[in-house]
Amino acid sequence: SSNSGDARLKFENMDRLDEIVRMVTRSFYEPETVVVIDGLLYATHRAKSSIKDDDLATELKIHRDTVRKVLTRLERHWLVKSTERVDRQGTEPSQYWHVDYKQFLDATRLRIHQMKQHLQRTPSRKVIHFVCHNDDCVDIQGNHPSWDEFSVHETLDPHTGEFLCKFCESALEEERSEQASEAEDINRRFQTKLKKLLEALAACESAEVPRPYAPASRKAL
């Protein structure tokens, strides 16, 4: 029937969109963020509603503050959204979280555009490392955190277009060196990542984007 066909198409679209969400988080974020976003996708699809960060933390067995920190960062990057609601009179508002797929796709396309611009500005035979020079931001060996051109986009702040340290949020500084073989390897990995993302985005270009999940009704809570 047409209804079953529409339902199957929407399910296939959702799977395709979820795959892009997973690809982006695995490409640009640390494992902790991957765990939280995978858990958010699973929990919201199962409940057919957005989910409280408290409940997600309990389900993932991760401290609530960690889950909130990850989700807040992703919201700042336009990859997730939250809704504030008072569940019971006299209590503090709760934050309900979900992936807004249209916003996620737009933010991913913007990120790719910024990546392309950076790639075009970078000499192909120079290696650039992005280093945090905050005196207080060092590991136990006294080394400052740094990222190469392939991994630095994990630190991109979409609001400012700057690369910020993932540990202290200080602006990263460029350090260049002449290492042709390393530069070519970084550029090759960079292009491979970009190609996969572009292919995935093209595959869902005409797909129907589902509406975001809302919080469950109070009767269901």
Secondary structure as GFF3:
##gff-version 3
##sequence-region A 1 221
A	DSSP	alpha_helix	2	28	.	.	.	ID=ss1
A	DSSP	alpha_helix	31	47	.	.	.	ID=ss2
A	DSSP	beta_strand	51	52	.	.	.	ID=ss3
A	DSSP	alpha_helix	53	60	.	.	.	ID=ss4
A	DSSP	alpha_helix	64	76	.	.	.	ID=ss5
A	DSSP	beta_strand	81	85	.	.	.	ID=ss6
A	DSSP	beta_strand	94	98	.	.	.	ID=ss7
A	DSSP	alpha_helix	101	121	.	.	.	ID=ss8
A	DSSP	beta_strand	127	131	.	.	.	ID=ss9
A	DSSP	beta_strand	146	148	.	.	.	ID=ss10
A	DSSP	three_ten_helix	152	155	.	.	.	ID=ss11
A	DSSP	beta_strand	156	157	.	.	.	ID=ss12
A	DSSP	beta_strand	162	163	.	.	.	ID=ss13
A	DSSP	beta_strand	173	177	.	.	.	ID=ss14
A	DSSP	alpha_helix	180	203	.	.	.	ID=ss15
A	DSSP	three_ten_helix	218	220	.	.	.	ID=ss16
###
